[in-house]
């Protein structure tokens, strides 16, 4: 057999409350020795379930009902093995290692990490306990855990998320498997840590000759690391090809849709994102025809009459599950392109300042002991200054713990700052009493990250959206109120007929629209978005981004857009503020920042983000940024970035640099650029 | 714990002082003369103010002097010396038996969730924790002593006195005492196992290719033990309480039966001593539980290090 792993027609069902949910309908893929393949798809596409099915790790009520999995060296279909039997156990861990998404919960909290690594070795290798321990320590060194001998006896909770994921990798690789499955292994981590881990994973795979399956929803990651890609949609593989082909000339309408929906770092600034309209089909009630039919821009009426399309070859290693011919799709694409030639709506930025923040500082007291005595301070925010003009979008980026959310809460005056001024239309509200803040509360609104928990599940959509109208007495009578609510629904492109529904009857994207409508209710002049789209699927993200751009052009409202996805921030923002450990390290216009980042941290951040463009990726050398993201509790002396900075000088460890204007409003806080 | 014990001691003292019935009559019978009554009343210190009496009593207690039993006319301490070890022995033995059996049944039920064996264990456990202990005691006694005549229906012998006799006499009381514990621990284990079995790290354990034994007993059970251990302290104090019934039913000369007799005969110093001791054992059991936590859960550390 030429392939190391060959998977044919996996089919997995979950039986819940009498319904049969077909999570995976038809997933096939193959893997050669030493290869890295990517399996991409949105949530609900069945990519993780497929991987768990291969290892027979599906728990009841789930059940693998069909499929054939061949692994080199084993004569039988490994799905026919007893899931708890010895043959299957030899495959798991021994031949195929797996890394899971959640580093926080995937390790056993009551066992030492050393034991957890050694356990895999003892299970699959004939060796003594002492040898297993030796090997486990070697593995810990291989995944670059500092001080491995001593930390052998540490428990998982003594490690950071990135370190735990390294330990997961050590566990998965400990018994020298042939295949490593990384199931969204870096999704929960910050970008610089994600880049560190993926680079290490690739290196380890190459030196040990392990083939890797990367399962992710992030197109950038597969563009950078995968040799071949499988695209999954609603439980089936719809297209597979080599990475360059998938990104260069995708054939399946879904792949094309997906690529049109995501913003990229190298996009033209005014590129319109094309969302995929509609929702995933209901997996418990599948139609007998193509699953993408309902959302497909290329469909023909005949598609609904034909059975579910099978993967057919159209080039070397290029297979597509679509009834249309290549020529038909090309013709339709030309048609669509002609129609889609619209640009992002033009917006007006006025010179007038909406909000200005000067030297904003917030410290939280750390208390300890019986009497809760203050033993120190967490510097959540240190002297941050910036301004947002009317109608402008300021993007705020930075990794976890950089103070993005604290900043938002200070401007919302959830907290009062310790120092500094918040000038809202020229008036300092930093220390204003709550009762004097009512008009400010009307003018500043917020949209939250999680569309599921940020809406009251017991309120109707109407009262969620209209509450602000009542609080601020903006509508003289019932009629005006009803009219305004309908108007708000229409603004966010929701049907006003849905106003009597409660949040759980809406999809994730619709809920986020409700959140936006709620923020818009009192006609604010500033809206703060705290990671508004990171909980949504790619195709829905594009819808929300487009909506936000439209609303800004229409209403002239200013945005403060907090996010960690640099491509999204770049797409939507006019200017960008980069934060690190509570300090502003760089502020610049969007074009300037991405073309010519000055601060070493900004440079590292940008190079850590993989772009959904494999050709460009090959030319980029990811800037290696070592170290962990330091905790605000242990802030290094001098410049906060000094201990990770590749260009750190002596003075960086002593003195914290100030923001210096490098011309045209490009501000940077770094000693490299002459600041004292 | 010190504060809890102080409050309890005061409660115990007050409770008995405020009870109806007169200590002197309880001690000497109600046919004594007024003079004798006054003399004894004074001797017992009952003419002193309440708080002072409490203070004196506490001082005595701290010195190991619980006063003199009205009924047996001997120091309470000497009475307790022979009886408390029996009760503690019974309770600890019952807990030690209940713990592994309960955990075992709970694990079996959780692993075979939804199957027949799970239903049987869960139903039996629910039924057993509803049955009152004295009822089980009498029921067992009826079958094994009265009908079959296999086991003695009363008495207690230390194992070093007569080992065979010891075992025979102990079987029924121990079953009686531990059955509730087994049922409770089994139920707790089952639900806590089902909780852990769904966790991501259990999936990780399976993905390593471990045997079912390792996954269940190392990865799952170790995590499930945390709530079970918290139950252990409660169980131990239940056992001490339960011994009151069991010792009465099987006429075992332990602290429980002593307490019952003391209450019916208004032997106040004995009641006070017994209740105080029970409270002490309960508190100690809870402290022991907290210490055990440290053993099972590495996330809890006694000393805070930087």
Interface residues (C-beta under 8 A of the other chain):
Chain A: X55 X57 X84 X88 X89 X90 X91 X92 X93 X94 X97 X98 X100 X102 X105 X106 X107 X108 X109 X110 X111 X112 X119 X120 X123 X124 X155 X157 X168 X171 X172 X175
Chain B: X199 X200 X201 X203 X204 X205 X206 X207 X208 X209 X210 X211 X212 X214 X218 X219 X222 X223 X296 X297 X298 X299
